[in-house]
Amino acid sequence: MKDKFYNFFRFVGEYALYGLLFFLAISNAMVESFVCLALFGFIGRKIIKPDFKYLKFRPNIFLLFLLLFSAISMFNSGHYLSKSLNALFGKWVQYLGICIIVQDIVSDKKIFKRGMLVFLLGALLAVFSGLSQYFFEVEFLRHKSIAVTNMGMRAITSSFAHYNGFGAYLVVVLSLLFSLLLSKLSRFKTYSLTIVTMLSIVAIFFTLSRGSWIALIVSFILLAILARSNFKRLVPILLLIIVMFLLPVFRGRLLFIFKEGGDSDRFRYWLAAWKMINEHPFFGMGVGTFMANFSKFLPDSNISYAHNCYLQIWAETGIFSLISFMVFIFSLVYLSIKKFFAAQDFLLLGLLIGMVGFLVHSFFEVNFYSVQLAVLFWAWVGLVISRIQNE
């Protein structure tokens, strides 16, 4: 009977993960529902068999330091203490919990393969929705109208709130697709993935998200360095990216960065965030208080985010918190590269490249403060850790 209950909770957790990966680009409500279901399965399994050996993965200790310094930052929260408590336990603890739960669920290669298949099916649906938005003005998943940039250009969002969010998601999707195309696949799978990859490339250009383009280029370069001679298989994909950048509409959008106002006021936001950091550089102004305090440092703006996740983490929770996070990330990158060279695991390479691309994009955006993107990132990190540990 005990084993039956355990298998039931394991089944619940596994299929909650599939649901989570599928609906990441489609519905916040469904994502939150599957997170709760995964938590239910996790608690059930740990009550029956309290096995936490996967937590011995050494870089996980830096996540605890991240939470510790975030908690310490609340001493500077002042009358925004309730906001800090909500941010710490309602966001950061939950997000890191997702990372731990995913590490626990993904125990073998079959779950990995199913999970990646489900993720790509959800991504394909989001891509079709975004392309339909470009041609018909409205996407079919959430009936969102096409967005307009500060240059008056039309940008697709798919079911995301902003075109930059959709772009960040596509960076992760394309990184995985690039790596899978380097692995040994049947002809049918290769052709299918190539078609999905090309549609996704067109979609990421139609987002007009320059941060996403930069992140995609960085991911592509890192992939070329690590894949070495295998990279020649991606030459047709590289040619498509080059052709897209040569089109006047996309070239003009990219070059707009160097014109007045082309930074979308990000430099002003970063400067204001730096002023905030200077007030409490070591322990921050309090986790979750950035939005409440930002107007004091930039009174003439209605923006409440730094548009740079690293500056915002530093401003809220201090330099020790940011260092803990960065050491955790660098540990994962080092161990992933080491494992890839040892095992030529292209699925791990795709996970790694996707994580790096997401982090590059986060330098220009607020990815850690969006439910869809934050859940994507921490679930993805859990997958990276699981892949590193699996033999």
N, C-alpha and C positions, 0 to 999 in steps of 0.2 A: 504493500500500500504506500509506503514511504517513497519508493522509487517511482510509483505512478504519479504521485503528487509532484515530485521533483521534475519528471519528464514533462508534466503539464506546464509547470512554470517556465521550464526551458523553452518549450514550444511557444508560449506566450511572448517571452522575451525576444526570441528569434524573429517571429513574424511582426512584432512591434517594430523591430529594427528595419525590416523590409518596408513597412508602411511609412516609417519616418523618412527613409531614404527616397522613397517614391514621391512623397508629398512635399518635400523641402521647397520646391519651386512653385507649388500650387496653392497650398492653404496653410496659414498659420494655425488655424483651429485644429486641423488634422494633425499637424506636427505636434502641437501641445498634447493632443489626445494620445498619440502613439508614444510620446515621452512618458506620460503617466502610466500607460500600459507596460512599457519597458521597465519602469520603476517597480510596478506591481510584480512582474515576473522576477526581477532581481531580488526583491525582499523575500519573496516566497522561496527562491532557491537558497538564499543565505540562512533562512530559518531552518531549513531541512539539512543543508550541508554548508556550514559556515567556512567556506574555502576562500581565502583572500590572497593566495600565493602570488597572483599576478601583480599585486600591489608592491611586490619586492622589486619591480622594475625601478631602478634607482632614480631616473629623472623625475618620477612622480613626486619625489620629496620636494621638488621646487614648486609644485602646485600647492603644496601645503604652506610653503613660505609665502607664496603669492596671496593665499587667503589670510595668513597671519598678519602680513603687513597691511593688507586691506582692512583688517579688523582694527589694527593699531591706528590707522588713519582716522578712524571715527572720533578719536580724541580731539581732532581739529574741526569736526563737523559743526559744532556750536548748535544753533537752533534748527539746523537741518539734519539732526540726528535720525529722525524718522526716515528721511530719504536715504540715509546711509544704510540703515538696517534693512530697508526694502531692497536696496541695490545689492547688498552683500548676500542676503539669504534668498531674495527673490530672483536674483540673476546669477551672480558669480558662483554661488554654491550649487545652484541648479545646473549651470553650464558645465562646471567641473565634474558634477555628478554624472552628466551625460557621457563625458569622456570615460569615466570609470566603468559605467554600465556597459558601454560598447566594448571596452576591453574584456569584460566578463562574458559577454554574449558570443563574441566572435572567437570561437575555439578551434575551428578547423577550416580547411580550404574550401569545402563545399559551401559553407555559410558565406565566405568571402565572395565566391563566384556568384552565388545567387544575389547577394547584396549589391554587387557591382552591376549585375544585369538589371535589377530593379531600379537602381539609381539612374542608369543610362536610359531606361524606358521613360522614367519621369522627366529626364532632361530632354529627350526627344519630343515629348509632349509639350514641354515649355518652349522649345525652339519653334515648333510648328505654330504655337500660340503667338509667339513674338513675331514670326514672319507674317502671319495672318493680320496682325495688328498693323504692320507696315503697309500692306496692300489694301486692307479694308477699314483702316482707322481704329478698329476695336479688336482686341484679342478675345478668343472664345472661352478661356478658362474662367476669368473673373470679370469679363466685360469692361476692362479698363481701356480708356481712350489713349491714343498715341500721345506721347509727351512732346514738349517743345523746349529746346535748349535756350540758353541765353543769347545764342546767335540766331534764334528763330528757326532752327532746323528741327526736323521731325526725328524723334528717337524712340525706339521700341523699349518697352519695359516688361513685356509678357505679363505675368501675374504679380510681379514685384512692384513695390511702391515707387521705385525710382529706377531710371535706366542704369545708374551706376551699380545698383544692387544686382540687377540682372547680369550686368557685365562681370561682376565679381564671381557670380555663380558659374558663368560660362568659362571663366578662366580655369576653375577647378575641373569642369567637365572636359574641356579641351586638353588639359594636361593629362588626364586619365586616358583619353582617346589616343593622343599622340603615343603614349607609352605602350598601350595595347597593340597599336599598329606595328611596333617594333618587335613584338613577341611572335612566336611561331603559331600561326592560326591557319585554319582551313581557308580555301579560296573564297568560299561564301562569306565567312565571318570577316575576312579582310575587306571584301567589297562592301559589305554592309556597314562596317565601321568607317570606311572611307567616305561613304555617302553621308553618314551622320556627322562626321568630322567637318566636311565641307559645308553642310547646312549650318552647323554651329559657328563656323568661321564667318559666314555671311551674317549670321545673327549678331555676333559680337561686334562686327563693324557697324551694323545698323543701330546698335545701342548708342553709338557716338560717344562712348565712355573712354576718354583718353587714358584715365588711370588703368582701365582694363586692358587697353592696348599695350601700355608700358609693362604691365604685369605679365601679359601673354608673351611679349618679346623676351623678358627676363627668363620666364619658364622655358621658352624654346631654346635659349642659349644654354641654360643649365642642362637641359636634356641633351643637347648636342655634345656638351663636354663629357657627360657621364656615359652616354650611349656609344660614343666613339664611332667605330665603323658601321654599326647598325643604323646610324642616323641617316644614311643615304636613302633608306626606304621612305623617308619623309620629304624627299626633294619635291615631289608634286604638291604637297601641302605647303611647303615653303614658297613655292612659286605662286600659289593662290594668294597667300598672305601679301607677297610683294605686289602682285597685280592689284589687290584691293587698296593698298596704300598709294598706288600710283593714280587711282581715280581721283579727280579734282575735289570731289565733295569730302572725301576722307583725308586727303592730304591737306586741304585747307583747314579742316577741323583740328588736325594735329598741330599745324603750324600756328594756329590761333593761340597756343600756349605762350608764344613769344611776343604777342601783341598786348597792348594795354587792356587790362581787364580779362586777359586770357586765362589767368589763374583762378577765375571765379572767386576772387577775394580770399583764397586760401592763405596767402601770405599774411594777410591782416589777422585772420583767425589764429594762425600759428604764433604770430607775435603776441597776441593777447593771451594765448595759452602759456607762452613763455613767461609773461609777466606774472601770471597766476602761479607758475612753478617757482618763481623767485621768492614768493612769499613763504612757501612751505616746501622747500626742495626735497627734504628727506622723508617726510611722512605724508605729504600731500594735504589737501584741504578737506579731505573726507570722501570716501568712496560714494559715488552717486550724487555728488554735490556740484559737479562741473556746470551743469545747465543752470542751476540756481545762482552760481557765482559769476558766470561768464559775462553777464550784462554789466557788471561793475568794471570790467576791464575793456569792454567794447560796447559802450552805451548806444552807439548809433546803428547797431545791428540787431536784427531779430533772430539771428542764427544762434543756436545753443550748443553746438558741437564744435570740436576743434578741427574736424575733417582730417584728423591724423590720430589714429588710435593710440599710438605710442606716447604722443604728447598728452593725450587725455588721461591715459593710465598714470603717467608721471604726475600730472597736475592733481589728480584725485587721490592717489594712494602713495605717491612718493617714489624716489629713485630706487629704493630697495625692492619694492614691488615690481618695478619695471625690469630690474636686473634679474630677479627670480624668473620672470616670464621669459626673458631673452635667453638665459642659461638653459632653461627647459627646452626651448625651441632649438637652440644650437646643439644640444645633446641629441635630440631626435634626428636632426639633419646628419650629424656625424654617424650615429648608429645606423641610420637608414642607408647611407652611402656605403658604409662598411659591409652591411648585409647584402646590398645589391651586388657589389663586386664579388662577394663570396658565392652568391647563389644565382646571379643573373635573373633576379625576380623582377620582371617588368611591371607586375601589378604593384609591388612596393614602390618602384620608381615612379609610377603614375600617381600614387598617393603622395609621395614626397614632393614631386613637382607641383601638384595641385596645392599642397599646403604652402609651399614657398610662394607660388603665384598669388595666393590669397593674402599672404602677409605683405607682399609688395603692394598690392592694391590697397591694403589697410593703411598704408602710409599716406594715402590721399583721401581716404573716406572713413566712414563710421561703422565699419562692418561688425565690430564687436558689440555694437549697441543696437543692432537690428536682430529681432528674434530669429527670423529665417536664417540669416547669415551667421549669427553666433552659434546656433544649433548645428548648422552645417560644419562650421570650423571645428567645434569641439567633438562632434561625432567623427569627423575626418581624422582628427588627432588620435582618437581612440582606435580607429582602424589602422593608422600608421603604427601605433605601439603594438597592437595585436599582431600585425604582420611581422614586425621585428622579432617578437618573441616566439612566434610559431616556427617550428622546425620544418 
